[in-house]
Amino acid sequence: MRLLLDENISWRVAAYLRPHFAEVLHVRDVDLDNSPDTSIWRYAQQHGFHILTKDEDFIRLLFAHGFPPKIVVVTNAQLPAKMLADFMLARLPQLQEFLGDSTAAGMLVLRLP
């Protein structure tokens, strides 16, 4: 499973997630920081990544184009990178199941309390 972090997710989160995924990149790692969401979507689709974001615009792209890529949307997530990473890692089995081979859904919404 390959995960691309949108620019609204701290690049620091990638380091915490890398041991648990085949590959984790931040948009800045592939020169897509400050790029339109459609460019990020296209890159993820062409390179086999799923997207982790706080941006609801990706939901519209998912509805318009289907998946892949699959989208993980984290809401209510204005917190330090380590805390966000801990939140994500606490849901690792759920993430792995969603991002695996299942074609039942293209979006997973995780809400912090």
N, CA, C and O of each residue as an XYZ file, in Angstrom:
452
protein
N       0.847     -1.183      0.000
C       0.000      0.000      0.000
C       0.885      1.235      0.000
O       1.839      1.345      0.769
N       0.544      2.139     -0.869
C       1.312      3.369     -1.014
C       0.396      4.534     -0.660
O      -0.757      4.588     -1.088
N       0.929      5.463      0.128
C       0.130      6.564      0.650
C       0.800      7.884      0.315
O       1.993      8.069      0.557
N       0.019      8.802     -0.246
C       0.480     10.151     -0.573
C      -0.224     11.126      0.349
O      -1.453     11.192      0.367
N       0.547     11.884      1.116
C      -0.014     12.850      2.059
C      -0.200     14.191      1.366
O       0.726     14.729      0.759
N      -1.398     14.712      1.467
C      -1.724     16.018      0.911
C      -0.967     17.093      1.691
O      -0.487     16.841      2.796
N      -0.863     18.289      1.115
C      -0.087     19.338      1.764
C      -0.713     19.835      3.069
O      -0.028     20.482      3.862
N      -1.982     19.553      3.309
C      -2.591     19.980      4.565
C      -2.318     18.992      5.703
O      -2.760     19.205      6.832
N      -1.597     17.922      5.404
C      -1.087     16.984      6.404
C       0.402     17.279      6.535
O       1.104     17.362      5.526
N       0.888     17.436      7.742
C       2.305     17.747      7.942
C       3.189     16.675      7.322
O       2.897     15.483      7.424
N       4.260     17.099      6.686
C       5.224     16.170      6.101
C       5.842     15.296      7.180
O       6.336     14.208      6.885
N       5.821     15.756      8.427
C       6.404     14.991      9.534
C       5.634     13.698      9.806
O       6.200     12.736     10.325
N       4.358     13.674      9.459
C       3.530     12.480      9.675
C       4.064     11.306      8.856
O       3.955     10.154      9.278
N       4.632     11.588      7.703
C       5.130     10.531      6.827
C       6.150      9.638      7.544
O       6.115      8.417      7.390
N       7.035     10.223      8.305
C       8.074      9.442      8.998
C       7.464      8.441      9.973
O       7.982      7.335     10.126
N       6.388      8.808     10.624
C       5.729      7.906     11.572
C       4.994      6.764     10.858
O       4.894      5.660     11.392
N       4.485      7.031      9.659
C       3.697      6.043      8.940
C       4.541      5.106      8.070
O       4.104      3.999      7.758
N       5.730      5.533      7.679
C       6.543      4.756      6.734
C       6.794      3.308      7.148
O       6.753      2.430      6.287
N       7.052      3.015      8.425
C       7.297      1.607      8.775
C       6.082      0.696      8.564
O       6.225     -0.526      8.591
N       4.926      1.252      8.361
C       3.697      0.475      8.303
C       3.085      0.377      6.904
O       2.079     -0.308      6.721
N       3.668      1.038      5.935
C       3.162      1.048      4.571
C       4.319      0.774      3.614
O       5.481      0.996      3.954
N       3.996      0.295      2.429
C       5.034      0.017      1.441
C       5.806      1.289      1.089
O       7.024      1.263      0.912
N       5.077      2.399      0.992
C       5.702      3.684      0.675
C       4.782      4.803      1.142
O       3.567      4.748      0.949
N       5.378      5.815      1.758
C       4.633      7.003      2.182
C       5.414      8.217      1.713
O       6.584      8.394      2.050
N       4.743      9.047      0.930
C       5.348     10.289      0.452
C       4.431     11.452      0.807
O       3.223     11.290      0.980
N       5.030     12.603      0.907
C       4.284     13.850      1.052
C       4.315     14.538     -0.308
O       5.261     14.343     -1.071
N       3.313     15.327     -0.621
C       3.270     15.984     -1.932
C       4.540     16.782     -2.209
O       4.943     16.916     -3.365
N       5.166     17.306     -1.178
C       6.395     18.073     -1.415
C       7.549     17.186     -1.867
O       8.486     17.663     -2.508
N       7.485     15.873     -1.530
C       8.519     14.930     -1.967
C       8.499     14.730     -3.474
O       9.502     14.330     -4.065
N       7.358     15.007     -4.096
C       7.210     14.812     -5.544
C       6.887     16.131     -6.253
O       6.299     16.150     -7.334
N       7.293     17.233     -5.609
C       7.141     18.580     -6.173
C       5.705     18.935     -6.529
O       5.447     19.583     -7.543
N       4.760     18.499     -5.673
C       3.355     18.847     -5.890
C       2.802     19.766     -4.805
O       1.593     19.991     -4.744
N       3.671     20.299     -3.950
C       3.167     21.255     -2.970
C       2.689     22.491     -3.721
O       3.296     22.902     -4.709
N       1.614     23.068     -3.251
C       0.949     24.215     -3.886
C       0.359     23.878     -5.255
O       0.132     24.770     -6.073
N       0.115     22.603     -5.499
C      -0.491     22.183     -6.768
C      -1.993     22.028     -6.594
O      -2.471     21.814     -5.480
N      -2.731     22.132     -7.675
C      -4.180     21.891     -7.592
C      -4.452     20.439     -7.174
O      -3.655     19.540     -7.443
N      -5.583     20.240     -6.520
C      -5.966     18.898     -6.084
C      -6.041     17.935     -7.259
O      -5.732     16.752     -7.109
N      -6.441     18.416     -8.412
C      -6.533     17.538     -9.581
C      -5.158     16.987     -9.982
O      -5.056     15.849    -10.441
N      -4.110     17.786     -9.809
C      -2.753     17.318    -10.120
C      -2.313     16.251     -9.128
O      -1.677     15.267     -9.506
N      -2.652     16.449     -7.868
C      -2.319     15.461     -6.833
C      -3.088     14.168     -7.093
O      -2.530     13.076     -6.996
N      -4.358     14.297     -7.421
C      -5.199     13.146     -7.751
C      -4.593     12.351     -8.911
O      -4.444     11.132     -8.839
N      -4.253     13.069     -9.972
C      -3.701     12.441    -11.168
C      -2.382     11.711    -10.853
O      -2.158     10.591    -11.311
N      -1.522     12.362    -10.067
C      -0.247     11.742     -9.694
C      -0.497     10.450     -8.909
O       0.109      9.416     -9.189
N      -1.393     10.524     -7.927
C      -1.696      9.342     -7.118
C      -2.235      8.220     -8.004
O      -1.844      7.063     -7.852
N      -3.107      8.554     -8.902
C      -3.701      7.556     -9.791
C      -2.658      6.919    -10.702
O      -2.648      5.703    -10.888
N      -1.793      7.733    -11.259
C      -0.790      7.241    -12.203
C       0.316      6.430    -11.536
O       0.938      5.582    -12.175
N       0.563      6.691    -10.249
C       1.683      6.043     -9.562
C       1.249      5.054     -8.478
O       2.084      4.578     -7.709
N      -0.023      4.746     -8.411
C      -0.487      3.717     -7.487
C      -0.526      4.109     -6.023
O      -0.335      3.265     -5.147
N      -0.772      5.391     -5.749
C      -0.882      5.869     -4.374
C      -2.344      6.066     -3.992
O      -3.200      6.266     -4.854
N      -2.616      6.008     -2.708
C      -3.878      6.456     -2.136
C      -3.568      7.781     -1.450
O      -2.401      8.077     -1.192
N      -4.580      8.579     -1.152
C      -4.362      9.942     -0.637
C      -4.878     10.067      0.786
O      -5.992      9.646      1.099
N      -4.046     10.655      1.648
C      -4.434     11.029      3.005
C      -4.544     12.541      3.036
O      -3.593     13.242      2.691
N      -5.701     13.052      3.446
C      -5.957     14.486      3.362
C      -6.899     14.948      4.461
O      -7.546     14.141      5.128
N      -6.964     16.235      4.633
C      -7.997     16.885      5.452
C      -8.962     17.650      4.548
O      -9.933     18.241      5.021
N      -8.690     17.633      3.255
C      -9.362     18.462      2.261
C     -10.583     17.754      1.678
O     -10.457     16.692      1.068
N     -11.743     18.333      1.861
C     -12.971     17.730      1.349
C     -13.095     17.851     -0.171
O     -13.975     17.224     -0.762
N     -12.240     18.638     -0.811
C     -12.281     18.736     -2.273
C     -12.000     17.378     -2.921
O     -12.492     17.097     -4.014
N     -11.217     16.545     -2.254
C     -10.928     15.222     -2.806
C     -12.171     14.345     -2.841
O     -12.263     13.427     -3.657
N     -13.120     14.620     -1.968
C     -14.383     13.880     -1.989
C     -15.100     14.154     -3.306
O     -15.645     13.234     -3.916
N     -15.105     15.395     -3.745
C     -15.731     15.744     -5.026
C     -15.029     15.038     -6.192
O     -15.677     14.566     -7.126
N     -13.699     14.973     -6.120
C     -12.958     14.279     -7.176
C     -13.308     12.788     -7.187
O     -13.447     12.180     -8.248
N     -13.444     12.221     -6.013
C     -13.815     10.811     -5.918
C     -15.190     10.560     -6.536
O     -15.378      9.603     -7.287
N     -16.149     11.431     -6.211
C     -17.493     11.275     -6.774
C     -17.503     11.486     -8.287
O     -18.270     10.846     -9.006
N     -16.652     12.382     -8.757
C     -16.618     12.674    -10.190
C     -15.882     11.603    -11.003
O     -16.260     11.309    -12.138
N     -14.819     11.017    -10.409
C     -13.949     10.133    -11.185
C     -13.893      8.700    -10.679
O     -13.327      7.835    -11.348
N     -14.466      8.432     -9.517
C     -14.359      7.097     -8.952
C     -12.981      6.851     -8.364
O     -12.210      7.785     -8.146
N     -12.685      5.598     -8.112
C     -11.376      5.264     -7.555
C     -10.819      4.066     -8.294
O     -11.588      3.288     -8.857
N      -9.505      3.892     -8.311
C      -8.491      4.543     -7.487
C      -8.186      5.950     -7.963
O      -8.537      6.314     -9.085
N      -7.536      6.749     -7.125
C      -7.043      6.398     -5.800
C      -8.156      6.405     -4.756
O      -9.182      7.066     -4.914
N      -7.923      5.656     -3.697
C      -8.811      5.735     -2.550
C      -8.385      6.934     -1.715
O      -7.225      7.347     -1.736
N      -9.346      7.484     -0.980
C      -9.105      8.693     -0.197
C      -9.373      8.402      1.276
O     -10.403      7.828      1.630
N      -8.430      8.806      2.130
C      -8.638      8.793      3.576
C      -8.726     10.249      3.998
O      -7.759     11.001      3.876
N      -9.887     10.640      4.494
C     -10.113     12.024      4.921
C     -10.131     12.043      6.442
O     -10.899     11.317      7.072
N      -9.279     12.877      7.026
C      -9.234     13.031      8.471
C      -9.865     14.373      8.799
O      -9.392     15.417      8.349
N     -10.935     14.341      9.585
C     -11.621     15.586      9.943
C     -11.339     15.940     11.390
O     -11.007     15.083     12.209
N     -11.478     17.225     11.686
C     -11.260     17.722     13.046
C      -9.838     17.412     13.503
O      -9.625     17.014     14.649
N      -8.867     17.592     12.611
C      -7.499     17.123     12.856
C      -6.476     18.247     12.967
O      -5.372     18.133     12.434
N      -6.818     19.298     13.634
C      -5.869     20.399     13.826
C      -5.041     20.122     15.075
O      -5.317     20.662     16.147
N      -4.028     19.278     14.927
C      -3.192     18.908     16.059
C      -1.786     18.621     15.577
O      -1.555     18.490     14.375
N      -0.839     18.522     16.504
C       0.557     18.288     16.111
C       0.728     16.976     15.329
O      -0.074     16.051     15.453
N       1.780     16.927     14.534
C       2.039     15.782     13.660
C       2.098     14.470     14.431
O       1.515     13.480     13.989
N       2.768     14.434     15.541
C       2.898     13.196     16.332
C       1.526     12.710     16.798
O       1.249     11.512     16.748
N       0.682     13.609     17.241
C      -0.652     13.215     17.696
C      -1.503     12.692     16.534
O      -2.245     11.724     16.696
N      -1.397     13.324     15.377
C      -2.128     12.846     14.210
C      -1.606     11.470     13.795
O      -2.388     10.573     13.479
N      -0.298     11.309     13.797
C       0.288     10.009     13.452
C      -0.164      8.932     14.433
O      -0.504      7.825     14.018
N      -0.172      9.240     15.717
C      -0.633      8.277     16.723
C      -2.093      7.898     16.484
O      -2.466      6.732     16.616
N      -2.910      8.879     16.135
C      -4.317      8.627     15.817
C      -4.428      7.679     14.626
O      -5.216      6.734     14.648
N      -3.639      7.934     13.594
C      -3.672      7.096     12.403
C      -3.177      5.680     12.716
O      -3.780      4.701     12.276
N      -2.090      5.572     13.467
C      -1.530      4.259     13.778
C      -2.450      3.445     14.683
O      -2.451      2.216     14.616
N      -3.229      4.114     15.526
C      -4.207      3.403     16.354
C      -5.296      2.772     15.481
O      -5.990      1.855     15.921
N      -5.445      3.255     14.264
C      -6.439      2.733     13.326
C      -5.796      1.971     12.177
O      -6.404      1.799     11.121
N      -4.579      1.520     12.383
C      -3.823      0.860     11.327
C      -4.549     -0.352     10.729
O      -4.584     -0.477      9.505
N      -5.127     -1.247     11.535
C      -5.851     -2.368     10.918
C      -6.995     -1.898     10.012
O      -7.209     -2.460      8.938
N      -7.717     -0.881     10.442
C      -8.812     -0.333      9.635
C      -8.261      0.269      8.341
O      -8.833      0.066      7.270
N      -7.160      1.004      8.435
C      -6.540      1.599      7.248
C      -6.048      0.523      6.278
O      -6.262      0.623      5.070
N      -5.394     -0.496      6.810
C      -4.861     -1.547      5.953
C      -5.980     -2.306      5.249
O      -5.860     -2.654      4.075
N      -7.052     -2.555      5.961
C      -8.180     -3.242      5.338
C      -8.793     -2.377      4.239
O      -9.074     -2.863      3.144
N      -8.997     -1.093      4.539
C      -9.599     -0.188      3.558
C      -8.707     -0.014      2.334
O      -9.193     -0.046      1.203
N      -7.411      0.168      2.550
C      -6.499      0.430      1.441
C      -6.060     -0.837      0.725
O      -5.372     -0.763     -0.293
N      -6.442     -1.980      1.234
C      -6.082     -3.247      0.601
C      -6.813     -3.459     -0.706
O      -7.159     -2.502     -1.399
N      -7.043     -4.693     -1.034
C      -7.616     -5.048     -2.329
C      -9.115     -4.827     -2.444
O      -9.674     -4.980     -3.530
N      -9.765     -4.480     -1.372
C     -11.216     -4.302     -1.403
C     -11.610     -3.199     -2.388
O     -10.965     -2.154     -2.477
N     -12.676     -3.466     -3.110
C     -13.186     -2.464     -4.042
C     -14.579     -1.987     -3.615
O     -15.320     -1.412     -4.414
N     -14.919     -2.229     -2.364
C     -16.257     -1.883     -1.876
C     -16.446     -0.377     -1.683
O     -17.553      0.135     -1.849
N     -15.383      0.325     -1.336
C     -15.507      1.760     -1.059
C     -14.239      2.478     -1.479
O     -13.155      1.895     -1.502
N     -14.390      3.759     -1.813
C     -13.246      4.560     -2.229
C     -12.875      5.641     -1.236
O     -11.907      6.373     -1.445
N     -13.642      5.749     -0.148
C     -13.367      6.816      0.814
C     -13.550      6.291      2.232
O     -14.499      5.566      2.529
N     -12.622      6.674      3.092
C     -12.701      6.391      4.514
C     -12.584      7.723      5.243
O     -11.612      8.453      5.047
N     -13.564      8.046      6.078
C     -13.522      9.287      6.852
C     -13.219      8.928      8.295
O     -13.928      8.136      8.916
N     -12.151      9.523      8.822
C     -11.776      9.345     10.220
C     -11.923     10.684     10.915
O     -11.374     11.691     10.467
N     -12.661     10.692     12.002
C     -12.920     11.938     12.717
C     -12.291     11.880     14.092
O     -12.534     10.954     14.865
N     -11.482     12.878     14.386
C     -10.934     12.992     15.730
C     -12.012     13.551     16.640
O     -12.837     14.360     16.215
N     -12.001     13.120     17.883
C     -13.018     13.629     18.821
C     -12.896     15.126     19.054
O     -13.677     15.698     19.814
